[in-house]
Amino acid sequence: MKMAILSRDGSLYSCKRLRDAAEERGHHVQIIDPLSCYMNINSDSPAVHYRGEPLGHFDAIIPRIGTATTFYGTAVLRQFEMLGSYPLNESVAIARARDKLRSLQLLAREGIDMPITGFASSPDDTQDLIAMVGGAPLVVKLVEGTQGIGVVLAETRQAAESVIDAFRGLNAHILVQEFIKEAKGRDIRCLVIGNEVVASIEREAKEGDFRSNLHRGGKAHAVTITDQERDIAVRAASTLGLEVAGVDILRANRGPLVMEVNASPGLEGIEGNTGLDIATMMIHWVEQHACPGYRLKTGG
């Protein structure tokens, strides 16, 4: 099969692992920077050009589109979808997951529990917004933030009002969210492929921080999850239409709460802490759905 990995940086761990796993299975793989693509959009002969040349047909596209390039990256992915390529995650599903507010609304509609979350526009709403999520301490998040960037813990009402007003002064879109104290700076990252959680790790914030992101210096280890946690992770990924997702769950006194669903989960932390070959599992999924007869033909 001919596959493309859409990524701005082919040297990243996840890109290299996916490329190597695909090549070990006998596939031809090309890593393509989506920002270097440009498109001919018409009904007769739509095409994608890359660095001065038209790209041929790809059986499958594996999107590794960063948050900063979501708009153009998903546009390029849509063009490949128009051309008949199988996307590991569809462009519309990636766009849903990247919009934190929309994704939380969709999860809530499906009855998936999460921290109480508020969203408002006017400064006049600040005090009621804080009360809505249970008061301080609370978490303020930039809607466009990622990897723990733009996430602030406000420990008092005065601090919460100051942070909210400061973000609003920058015309930033923010969410105000209930702080789950009993989670103690820990969360569970569940790696979902299809309708199965194939791996899970518990991440712990570094001392003095409450954000458990590994990019922020957090630690992680493999963890066994409950049936309830497994179910909520699969449901969350399915609700957003994602075939592959990293679902972040908090263990609260009232049960598991979905904190976020990541459409392009990194592989380094979860492979390193579980010893599992997640990249090959993802390539297997692509084989089964982009070319259903492939495994039968190779015996793989």
C-alpha positions in Angstrom: 0.0 0.0 0.0 1.0 3.6 -0.5 0.6 5.7 2.6 1.3 9.4 3.5 1.9 10.8 7.0 0.8 14.4 7.2 3.3 16.1 9.6 5.3 19.2 9.7 8.3 17.4 11.3 9.2 13.9 10.2 11.8 13.6 12.9 9.3 13.5 15.7 9.1 10.2 17.6 5.5 9.4 16.6 6.2 10.1 12.9 9.3 7.9 12.8 7.6 5.0 14.6 4.6 5.1 12.3 6.8 5.3 9.2 9.1 2.4 10.5 6.1 0.3 11.4 4.5 0.8 8.0 7.7 0.1 6.1 8.3 -3.1 8.1 4.9 -4.2 6.9 6.0 -3.6 3.3 4.2 -0.3 2.7 5.6 2.7 0.8 5.5 5.7 3.1 6.0 9.4 2.4 6.0 12.1 5.1 4.3 15.3 3.8 4.3 18.7 5.3 0.7 19.9 4.9 1.7 23.5 4.8 3.8 22.8 1.7 0.7 21.3 -0.1 -1.6 23.3 -2.3 -4.7 22.2 -3.9 -6.7 22.3 -7.2 -10.3 22.3 -6.1 -12.7 21.5 -8.9 -15.2 18.7 -9.8 -13.4 17.4 -12.8 -9.8 16.9 -11.7 -9.2 17.7 -8.0 -5.5 17.4 -7.0 -2.9 18.0 -4.4 0.4 19.5 -5.4 3.5 19.3 -3.2 6.6 21.5 -3.6 6.0 22.0 -7.3 4.8 18.6 -8.3 1.4 16.8 -8.3 1.1 14.0 -5.8 -0.2 10.7 -6.9 -2.8 8.6 -5.2 -2.3 7.4 -1.7 -4.3 4.4 -0.3 -4.2 5.9 3.2 -3.4 9.1 5.0 -2.2 9.2 8.6 -2.8 12.7 9.9 -0.3 14.0 12.5 -1.6 17.6 12.3 -0.4 20.0 15.0 -2.9 22.3 16.8 -1.3 25.4 15.2 -2.0 24.1 11.7 -5.4 22.6 12.3 -7.3 24.8 9.8 -5.0 24.3 6.8 -4.0 20.8 7.8 -7.6 19.5 7.9 -8.3 21.3 4.5 -5.4 19.3 2.9 -6.7 16.1 4.6 -10.2 16.8 3.2 -8.7 17.1 -0.3 -7.1 13.7 0.1 -10.5 12.3 1.2 -12.1 13.8 -1.9 -9.4 11.9 -3.9 -10.4 8.6 -2.4 -7.7 8.1 0.3 -8.6 6.5 3.5 -7.9 8.8 6.5 -6.9 7.2 9.8 -8.9 10.0 11.4 -11.3 12.0 9.3 -10.8 15.8 8.9 -14.2 16.6 10.4 -13.5 14.4 13.5 -10.1 16.2 14.0 -11.8 19.6 13.7 -14.4 18.5 16.3 -11.7 17.4 18.8 -9.6 20.5 18.4 -12.6 22.7 19.3 -12.6 22.2 23.1 -16.0 23.8 23.6 -17.7 21.9 20.8 -16.2 18.6 21.8 -17.3 19.0 25.4 -20.8 19.9 24.2 -21.0 16.8 22.1 -19.7 14.6 25.0 -22.3 16.1 27.4 -25.1 15.5 24.9 -24.1 11.8 24.9 -24.2 11.7 28.7 -20.5 11.3 29.1 -19.5 12.8 32.5 -16.8 15.5 32.7 -15.7 18.3 35.1 -18.4 21.0 35.3 -17.4 23.6 32.7 -18.5 27.2 32.1 -18.1 29.4 29.1 -19.1 33.1 28.8 -18.4 36.2 26.8 -19.2 39.2 28.9 -17.2 40.4 32.0 -20.5 40.9 33.7 -20.9 37.1 33.9 -17.6 36.4 35.8 -19.0 36.0 39.3 -21.9 33.8 38.3 -19.5 31.8 36.0 -17.2 31.1 38.9 -20.2 30.0 41.1 -21.5 27.8 38.3 -18.5 25.5 38.4 -18.5 25.3 42.2 -16.3 28.3 43.1 -12.5 28.4 43.7 -10.2 26.6 43.3 -11.0 26.3 39.6 -9.2 25.8 36.3 -9.1 28.4 33.5 -8.2 27.0 30.1 -7.6 28.7 26.7 -9.9 27.0 24.2 -6.9 27.0 21.7 -4.4 25.7 24.3 -2.6 22.4 24.1 0.0 20.3 26.1 -0.9 22.2 29.3 -0.2 25.6 27.7 -2.8 28.2 28.6 -4.1 26.2 31.6 -4.1 28.1 35.0 -5.2 26.9 38.5 -6.9 29.8 40.3 -6.9 28.9 44.0 -9.1 31.8 45.2 -12.1 33.7 43.9 -10.0 36.9 43.6 -7.4 35.0 41.6 -10.0 33.5 39.4 -11.6 36.8 38.6 -8.1 38.3 37.8 -7.1 35.4 35.5 -10.5 35.4 33.7 -10.4 39.2 33.2 -6.8 39.1 32.0 -7.6 36.4 29.4 -10.6 38.4 28.3 -8.5 41.5 27.9 -6.5 39.6 25.3 -9.7 38.7 23.5 -9.0 35.0 24.2 -11.7 32.3 24.3 -11.6 30.6 27.7 -13.3 27.7 29.6 -13.7 27.8 33.3 -13.7 24.3 34.8 -14.3 22.6 38.1 -11.0 21.6 39.9 -11.0 17.9 40.8 -8.9 18.0 43.9 -9.0 14.3 44.6 -7.3 13.6 41.3 -4.1 14.9 43.0 -2.5 16.1 39.8 -3.0 12.7 38.1 -4.9 11.6 35.1 -5.3 8.5 32.9 -4.4 8.6 29.2 -6.3 5.9 27.3 -5.1 5.1 23.8 -8.2 4.1 21.8 -8.0 2.4 18.4 -11.5 1.6 17.0 -13.7 0.3 19.7 -10.9 -0.8 22.1 -8.5 0.8 24.6 -5.2 -0.8 23.6 -3.1 0.9 26.2 -3.4 3.1 29.3 -0.9 5.1 31.5 -1.3 7.2 34.6 0.4 10.6 34.4 1.4 12.5 37.4 2.3 16.2 37.5 5.7 17.3 38.6 6.0 18.6 42.2 4.4 22.0 42.5 2.2 21.7 39.4 -1.2 20.3 38.8 -0.8 19.7 35.0 0.1 16.0 34.3 1.2 16.5 30.7 4.5 14.7 30.0 5.6 17.8 28.0 5.4 19.8 31.3 7.7 17.4 33.1 5.1 15.0 34.4 5.9 11.3 35.1 3.9 8.3 33.9 3.6 4.5 34.4 1.4 1.8 33.0 -2.0 1.4 34.8 -4.9 -1.0 34.8 -8.2 0.7 34.1 -11.7 -0.3 35.2 -14.4 -1.4 32.9 -16.2 1.9 33.4 -13.1 3.8 32.4 -12.6 1.7 29.4 -16.2 2.2 28.3 -16.2 6.0 28.8 -12.9 6.3 26.8 -14.3 4.3 23.8 -17.6 6.2 23.9 -15.8 9.6 24.0 -13.6 8.7 20.9 -16.7 7.4 19.1 -18.8 10.5 19.9 -16.2 12.7 18.2 -15.9 10.2 15.3 -12.2 9.4 15.9 -10.8 6.0 15.0 -7.6 6.7 17.0 -7.6 9.0 20.0 -6.0 9.7 23.3 -8.7 10.1 25.9 -7.7 11.8 29.2 -9.7 10.8 32.2 -9.7 12.1 35.8 -10.5 9.7 38.7 -13.1 11.7 40.7 -15.1 10.7 43.7 -18.2 10.6 41.6 -16.5 8.4 38.9 -14.3 8.8 35.8 -14.5 12.2 34.1 -13.4 12.9 30.6 -11.1 15.9 30.6 -10.0 15.9 26.9 -10.0 13.9 23.7 -6.8 14.2 21.6 -7.0 13.5 17.9 -3.3 13.1 17.4 -2.0 11.4 20.5 1.8 11.2 21.0 3.2 7.6 21.1 6.5 8.1 22.9 5.1 8.3 26.4 2.6 5.5 26.1 4.9 3.1 24.2 7.8 3.8 26.5 5.7 3.2 29.7 3.8 0.1 28.5 6.3 -1.6 26.2 3.5 -2.0 23.6 3.9 -1.5 19.8 1.1 1.0 19.4 2.5 2.2 16.0 2.1 -1.3 14.5 -1.4 -1.5 15.9 -2.3 1.7 14.1 -0.9 0.4 10.9 -2.9 -2.8 11.2 -6.0 -0.7 11.6 -5.2 1.2 8.4 -4.6 -2.0 6.5 -7.9 -3.5 7.6 -9.9 -0.4 6.6 -8.0 1.1 3.6 -7.5 -2.3 2.0 -9.6 -5.0 3.7 -7.9 -7.9 1.8 -4.4 -6.8 2.6 -3.8 -9.0 5.6 -5.2 -12.0 3.8 -2.9 -11.5 0.9 0.2 -11.1 3.0 -0.7 -13.6 5.7 0.0 -10.8 8.2 
